[in-house]
Amino acid sequence: MNREFRLKTNEGNVLDISVNGLENINKAHCLILVHGFKGFKDWGFFPFTSEQLSKCGYFVVSFNFSHNGVDKTGSDLFDVESFAKNTVSLEVSELVQIIKACKSGFFGNTVAQKIGLIGHSRGGGTAILSSLIEEADVYVVWASIAKFDRYTERQKVEWRNKGTMHIVNSRTKQTLLMNVEMLEDIEKNKENSLSIKKAVNNLNKPLLIIHGTEDLTVPVTEGEQIYNWSNKSITEFKKIPACGHTFDIVHPFTGSNKKFDLVIQTTKEFLNVNFI
């Protein structure tokens, strides 16, 4: 059973949420899917992943960050103004509020049994960072970044001078903007609240890292870095040979493939072992 929810955040924004497996809610563990940069809850493999995991008996929550840029009318084009105002700290705060909603019975249950986070790309980094504020029980990251400071000094100087950075969405061909507040947030907090290294060093929960060996967007070396920081006794690292950042899944979704099937199967097996 599927259902849509809306959550008003402490910052006054609204998060659009889709849940799968509502029939499992009072007996199952909860999984929260976390999209990345230029991502959204209905992109590519997310609805398929929600369906597959709910069939395994999980209650699955997928949501849009308030400033991910997805147009509220359902258009495939981005809301440029909203996207420009986003920051990483805002996304961490919103994910923490989703975790607390699961723990407090917002979706109709008395309280979630245990909670797992599954984050892709920047969403993987955000999922790990949320542990500094509100812990989940299991963490899974797909093609995760190891750092948020991903810009050259030349880019930063131009960004500060102009007040915005222009990027092109290769899928929609739109030119998107990021306000300088994004850069200021990253630089101000990169050693503390936005330090993935610090969060992984402090993480005492099972962690699964899955990364494609031919990822050109986030190199597999970043997955290796996260693994190097981690507690090896409760961390697993799975490399998927010969595939890229989205494990060869496209949007609109046209079906799974052997590589992404392996991602799902590896995730299921890890959850089955560590949700105890």
C-alpha positions as CSV (number, residue, x, y, z in Angstrom):
1,M,0.0,0.0,0.0
2,N,1.4,3.4,-1.0
3,R,0.5,6.8,0.3
4,E,1.6,10.5,0.1
5,F,2.4,12.7,3.1
6,R,3.5,16.2,3.6
7,L,5.7,17.3,6.6
8,K,6.1,21.0,7.6
9,T,9.6,21.5,8.8
10,N,11.0,23.6,11.6
11,E,12.3,26.1,9.0
12,G,8.8,26.5,7.6
13,N,9.3,24.5,4.5
14,V,7.2,21.5,3.3
15,L,8.6,18.1,2.4
16,D,6.7,15.9,-0.1
17,I,6.9,12.3,1.0
18,S,6.0,9.0,-0.6
19,V,5.7,5.8,1.4
20,N,5.6,2.2,0.2
21,G,4.6,-0.8,2.4
22,L,2.2,1.1,4.6
23,E,0.7,-2.3,5.5
24,N,4.0,-3.2,7.1
25,I,4.2,-0.1,9.3
26,N,3.4,-1.6,12.7
27,K,5.6,-4.7,12.3
28,A,8.5,-3.6,10.1
29,H,11.7,-1.7,10.2
30,C,11.7,1.7,8.4
31,L,14.0,2.5,5.5
32,I,14.5,6.1,4.4
33,L,15.8,6.8,0.8
34,V,17.9,10.0,0.5
35,H,18.4,11.5,-3.0
36,G,21.4,13.5,-4.1
37,F,22.3,16.7,-5.9
38,K,19.8,17.4,-8.7
39,G,17.9,14.3,-7.6
40,F,14.4,13.8,-6.4
41,K,12.3,11.0,-4.9
42,D,10.7,10.0,-8.2
43,W,14.0,9.9,-10.2
44,G,15.0,6.7,-12.0
45,F,15.6,3.9,-9.5
46,F,14.0,5.4,-6.4
47,P,10.4,4.2,-7.0
48,F,11.6,0.8,-8.1
49,T,13.8,0.6,-5.0
50,S,10.9,1.5,-2.7
51,E,8.7,-1.1,-4.3
52,Q,11.4,-3.9,-4.1
53,L,12.2,-3.2,-0.5
54,S,8.5,-2.9,0.6
55,K,8.0,-6.3,-1.0
56,C,10.6,-7.6,1.5
57,G,8.4,-6.4,4.4
58,Y,10.0,-3.0,5.0
59,F,8.2,0.3,5.5
60,V,9.9,2.6,3.0
61,V,10.0,6.4,3.0
62,S,11.2,8.5,0.1
63,F,11.1,12.3,0.1
64,N,12.1,15.5,-1.7
65,F,14.3,17.9,0.0
66,S,12.4,21.2,0.1
67,H,15.0,23.1,-2.1
68,N,16.0,20.2,-4.4
69,G,14.4,22.3,-7.2
70,V,11.7,19.9,-8.3
71,D,8.8,21.9,-9.7
72,K,5.7,21.4,-7.5
73,T,3.4,21.3,-10.6
74,G,4.9,18.0,-11.6
75,S,6.9,19.5,-14.5
76,D,10.2,17.8,-15.3
77,L,11.9,21.3,-15.3
78,F,13.5,22.7,-12.1
79,D,12.4,25.6,-10.0
80,V,15.5,27.6,-10.4
81,E,14.8,30.1,-7.6
82,S,14.2,27.4,-5.0
83,F,17.2,25.4,-6.1
84,A,19.5,28.4,-5.8
85,K,18.6,28.9,-2.1
86,N,19.6,25.4,-1.0
87,T,22.4,24.5,1.5
88,V,23.8,21.3,2.7
89,S,23.0,22.2,6.4
90,L,19.4,22.7,5.4
91,E,19.2,19.2,3.8
92,V,20.8,17.6,6.9
93,S,18.3,19.3,9.1
94,E,15.4,18.1,6.9
95,L,16.7,14.5,6.9
96,V,17.0,14.6,10.7
97,Q,13.3,15.8,10.9
98,I,12.3,12.9,8.7
99,I,14.1,10.4,11.0
100,K,12.4,11.9,14.0
101,A,9.0,11.7,12.2
102,C,9.6,8.0,11.8
103,K,10.5,7.6,15.4
104,S,7.5,9.6,16.7
105,G,4.7,7.9,14.8
106,F,4.1,10.6,12.2
107,F,3.2,8.1,9.5
108,G,0.6,6.3,11.7
109,N,2.6,3.8,13.7
110,T,3.2,4.1,17.4
111,V,7.0,4.2,16.8
112,A,9.3,2.7,14.2
113,Q,11.1,-0.4,15.3
114,K,14.5,0.3,13.7
115,I,15.5,2.8,11.0
116,G,17.9,2.4,8.1
117,L,19.1,5.1,5.7
118,I,19.9,4.5,2.1
119,G,21.5,7.5,0.4
120,H,22.7,8.0,-3.2
121,S,25.6,10.4,-4.2
122,R,25.3,13.6,-2.1
123,G,22.4,11.9,-0.3
124,G,24.9,9.3,0.9
125,G,27.0,12.1,2.5
126,T,23.9,13.7,3.9
127,A,22.8,10.4,5.4
128,I,26.1,9.9,7.1
129,L,26.2,13.5,8.4
130,S,22.7,13.1,10.0
131,S,24.2,10.6,12.4
132,L,26.0,13.5,14.2
133,I,22.5,14.8,15.3
134,E,20.1,11.8,15.2
135,E,21.2,8.3,14.8
136,A,19.6,5.6,12.7
137,D,20.4,1.9,13.1
138,V,21.9,1.0,9.7
139,Y,23.5,3.0,7.0
140,V,23.8,2.2,3.3
141,V,25.4,4.6,0.8
142,W,25.4,4.2,-3.0
143,A,28.1,6.1,-5.0
144,S,28.5,8.4,-2.0
145,I,30.6,11.6,-1.9
146,A,33.3,11.7,0.7
147,K,33.4,15.5,0.8
148,F,31.2,18.5,0.1
149,D,34.0,20.9,-0.8
150,R,34.3,19.9,-4.4
151,Y,35.2,23.2,-6.0
152,T,38.5,24.7,-7.3
153,E,39.8,27.9,-5.9
154,R,39.2,29.6,-9.2
155,Q,35.5,28.5,-9.1
156,K,35.2,29.8,-5.5
157,V,36.6,33.2,-6.4
158,E,34.2,33.6,-9.3
159,W,31.3,32.3,-7.2
160,R,32.0,34.9,-4.5
161,N,32.4,37.7,-7.0
162,K,29.2,36.9,-8.8
163,G,27.1,35.7,-5.8
164,T,26.0,32.7,-7.8
165,M,27.4,29.7,-9.6
166,H,25.8,28.5,-12.9
167,I,25.6,24.8,-13.6
168,V,23.8,23.0,-16.4
169,N,21.4,20.2,-15.8
170,S,22.4,17.7,-18.4
171,R,19.0,16.0,-18.4
172,T,16.7,19.1,-18.7
173,K,19.4,21.4,-20.3
174,Q,18.4,24.1,-17.9
175,T,20.9,26.5,-16.4
176,L,20.6,26.3,-12.6
177,L,22.0,28.6,-10.0
178,M,23.5,28.1,-6.6
179,N,23.7,31.1,-4.3
180,V,27.0,31.9,-2.5
181,E,25.3,30.8,0.7
182,M,25.9,27.2,-0.4
183,L,29.7,27.8,-0.6
184,E,29.7,29.7,2.7
185,D,27.9,26.9,4.4
186,I,30.3,24.3,3.2
187,E,33.4,26.3,4.0
188,K,32.2,27.4,7.5
189,N,31.2,23.8,8.5
190,K,33.5,21.5,6.6
191,E,35.6,20.6,9.6
192,N,32.6,20.0,11.9
193,S,28.9,19.5,11.1
194,L,29.6,19.0,7.4
195,S,32.6,16.7,7.8
196,I,31.9,13.3,6.4
197,K,35.2,12.1,7.8
198,K,34.2,13.2,11.4
199,A,30.8,11.5,11.0
200,V,32.2,8.2,9.8
201,N,34.9,8.3,12.5
202,N,32.1,8.6,15.1
203,L,29.7,6.2,13.5
204,N,29.2,3.1,15.6
205,K,26.5,1.6,13.4
206,P,26.6,-0.9,10.5
207,L,27.6,0.8,7.2
208,L,27.5,-0.6,3.7
209,I,29.3,1.3,0.9
210,I,28.4,0.4,-2.7
211,H,30.3,2.1,-5.6
212,G,30.6,1.6,-9.3
213,T,34.2,1.2,-10.5
214,E,33.7,3.4,-13.5
215,D,31.9,6.3,-11.7
216,L,33.0,9.5,-13.4
217,T,30.8,11.8,-11.3
218,V,32.0,10.6,-7.9
219,P,35.1,8.5,-8.3
220,V,35.3,5.1,-6.6
221,T,38.3,6.5,-4.6
222,E,35.7,8.5,-2.5
223,G,34.0,5.2,-1.6
224,E,37.4,3.9,-0.6
225,Q,38.1,7.0,1.5
226,I,34.8,6.5,3.4
227,Y,35.8,2.8,4.0
228,N,39.2,3.8,5.2
229,W,37.6,6.1,7.8
230,S,35.1,3.5,9.0
231,N,35.0,0.9,11.7
232,K,36.0,-2.1,9.6
233,S,34.3,-4.6,12.0
234,I,30.8,-3.2,11.1
235,T,31.5,-1.9,7.6
236,E,31.3,-3.6,4.2
237,F,32.5,-2.2,0.9
238,K,31.1,-3.5,-2.4
239,K,32.5,-2.4,-5.7
240,I,30.2,-2.9,-8.8
241,P,32.5,-3.6,-11.8
242,A,32.2,-1.6,-15.0
243,C,29.3,0.7,-14.1
244,G,28.9,4.4,-13.4
245,H,27.3,6.8,-11.0
246,T,23.7,5.6,-11.4
247,F,24.6,1.9,-11.9
248,D,23.4,2.3,-15.6
249,I,19.9,3.3,-14.5
250,V,18.4,6.2,-16.5
251,H,15.5,8.6,-16.0
252,P,12.7,8.1,-17.0
253,F,13.1,4.6,-15.6
254,T,13.2,1.9,-18.3
255,G,13.8,-1.1,-16.1
256,S,16.5,-2.6,-13.9
257,N,19.7,-4.4,-15.1
258,K,22.1,-6.9,-13.7
259,K,24.3,-4.3,-12.1
260,F,21.5,-2.6,-10.3
261,D,20.0,-5.9,-9.4
262,L,23.3,-6.6,-7.6
263,V,23.1,-3.3,-5.8
264,I,19.6,-4.1,-4.6
265,Q,20.5,-7.7,-3.6
266,T,23.6,-6.6,-1.7
267,T,21.6,-4.0,0.1
268,K,18.9,-6.5,1.1
269,E,21.4,-9.0,2.4
270,F,23.2,-6.3,4.4
271,L,19.9,-5.1,5.9
272,N,18.8,-8.7,6.7
273,V,22.0,-9.4,8.7
274,N,22.2,-6.0,10.5
275,F,18.6,-5.3,11.4
276,I,18.8,-7.5,14.5
